[in-house]
Amino acid sequence: MIALRVPELGESITEAVVAKWHKAVGDEVSADEPLVTLETEKVTVEMPAPASGTLSQVLHREGETVKVGEALGQISEGAARKPRLREVPPPAALPAKEKAPAPTPVAREMAEEKMPAPTPVARRVAEERGVDTGRIRGTGPGGRVLKQDVLGAAARVSPEAVEKAPRALREERVKMTPLRRRVAERLVQAQQTAAILTTFNECDMSAVMALRREHGERFRERHGVKLGLMSFFVRAAVEGLRAFPQLNAEIDGDEVVFKRYYDIGVAVAGSRGLVVPVLRDADRLGMAELERRISVLAERARTDKLRLDDLRGGTFTITNGGVFGSMLSTPILNPPQTGILGMHAIADRPVAREGQVVIRPVMYLALSYDHRLVDGREAVLFLVRVKECIESPARLLLEV
């Protein structure tokens, strides 16, 4: 027997939640094959099988909290043994005054075929949502009803039935994930410990969009990656941070720590919430390398492959609500940073140019900053600097 134990998950992380088992008891596993996904307050971690064999025991179900070093299950050598399937237990007797509903064709067919009992998780979810598992055609081994089968059946309940159900059955109570709890704690911390203020500006995106149209295809052919907008804003932000270092600093007690390096956090949507992986030494990276690293980090976020090192540190953050359609927002600081730049959706707007009203693609920009360290003058001029770099991309190449 080989014990599966929760590995060291990083500095200050002592526990995790079992997010997903990729194998069931009795399944064969291969060494280094993804076996279970653990979710911590900072990142999700895929735990591979330490050896080949059969998953013989699972000690903690999905959703349970485990400590570092605690046993998750066991792997035994040998061929996989299929678990014995149990018959569906007979329904409990109904009161004399009530008449049992006639079984549906699916339920009759399942009874005749002696289908296996639902999984424990499916049974618990069915009880919580008032779903009769006897009326569900399972998609598991041998037709066993799984959790997703129950959720699918619950989603198909008619609006009339939902309206007639008690309020308690029309509510869903879901435990917060460690990552969501941590995000909530940090957002509250930022609101309580920093003097957050936001300043705004608008940016004409014509030049950048024209540059992407003209050179985008050749850029992709040469570098193997799409020329996006984020690399322009990372470079522009670095230019602004060089000019106004207060926004690339942090307060530590009664001291101010000025960072002479530029580790830019880029907020991306992961499978379990917003995460902010970091582009290390962004000032030393060209446009192609910036786009490559952004693409890699975004893919890791979507597939729960981010490492703790991907999330550590960061001196300044950029978030793009525009990908979801946001027109304007006031971003919250990512402590202990003193600044965060918010990008938004691009929309055609009438603007005045040389005495004429013309249509231009415009993006609203927002900079939230810690007023304890950054004055309004520096914040406004930083945002103007970003605007100038985006409206005239040649500045990014000439550094003027």
Summary of the structure (lengths in Angstrom):
residues: 400
radius of gyration: 27.3
end to end distance: 65.2
largest distance: 87.4
contacts: 1175
relative contact order: 0.11
helix: 36%
strand: 26%
